[in-house]
C-alpha cells in the first residue's frame, strides 16, 4: 500500500460532494506596514520583493520571510 501524498485531491465537476473552498488570496504587504509574527513578534516591513518575500525589522533582528506568509499578520 502506498502512503498518502501531501498533494490536494482534485475535485471532479460531476462529484455529488461540495467542492473545497477556494484558497484565500495571499496578503499583500507594503513598506512601513506594522506586522506581527508568531515567532519574532512585532515588526515593520522594510522592503517587499515582488510578492515573493518581505524583509521585516523586528527590532533585535531583521528577517526575510517568504510566501506563503502563514505566521505573518498585518496590524
Legacy VTK file of the C-alpha trace (Angstrom):
# vtk DataFile Version 3.0
C-alpha trace
ASCII
DATASET POLYDATA
POINTS 75 float
0.000 0.000 0.000
1.323 3.448 -0.950
1.477 6.220 1.649
-0.804 9.188 1.077
0.814 12.111 -0.689
0.579 15.657 0.609
-0.909 16.930 -2.643
-4.559 18.029 -2.517
-7.020 15.860 -4.375
-8.646 17.319 -7.444
-12.392 17.830 -7.447
-14.358 16.322 -10.307
-17.172 18.531 -11.638
-19.547 15.552 -11.664
-18.940 14.767 -7.984
-22.008 14.859 -5.703
-19.886 16.319 -2.883
-19.223 20.022 -2.359
-16.077 21.417 -3.876
-13.365 22.522 -1.469
-13.402 26.203 -0.517
-11.167 28.419 -2.659
-7.833 29.373 -1.165
-7.791 32.924 0.159
-5.559 35.379 -1.708
-2.118 35.974 -0.262
-1.903 39.016 1.972
-0.158 41.991 0.405
2.347 43.969 2.415
3.840 47.363 1.686
6.799 49.285 3.095
6.290 50.657 6.651
3.391 48.264 7.422
3.212 47.258 11.088
3.193 43.438 11.303
3.337 40.690 13.876
4.924 37.243 13.510
4.217 34.193 15.662
7.932 33.596 16.328
9.622 37.015 16.063
6.935 39.349 17.459
6.180 42.915 16.342
7.971 44.440 13.386
7.948 46.878 10.476
8.183 45.910 6.796
11.408 47.345 5.349
11.088 46.109 1.734
8.910 43.919 -0.478
10.340 41.590 -3.149
7.730 41.218 -5.950
5.115 39.319 -3.895
7.752 36.636 -3.169
9.201 37.786 0.139
9.229 40.638 2.627
12.138 41.952 4.662
10.990 42.815 8.199
12.785 44.650 11.014
11.794 43.133 14.371
13.995 45.448 16.438
16.557 42.931 17.671
16.806 41.170 14.295
15.907 41.542 10.645
14.318 38.610 8.798
13.436 37.819 5.190
10.102 35.985 5.187
8.981 34.203 2.022
5.487 33.307 0.807
3.217 31.855 1.993
3.069 34.290 4.907
1.409 31.790 7.262
2.666 33.326 10.501
2.883 36.971 9.453
-0.110 39.257 10.044
-0.709 42.915 9.251
-1.809 45.079 12.186
LINES 1 76
75 0 1 2 3 4 5 6 7 8 9 10 11 12 13 14 15 16 17 18 19 20 21 22 23 24 25 26 27 28 29 30 31 32 33 34 35 36 37 38 39 40 41 42 43 44 45 46 47 48 49 50 51 52 53 54 55 56 57 58 59 60 61 62 63 64 65 66 67 68 69 70 71 72 73 74
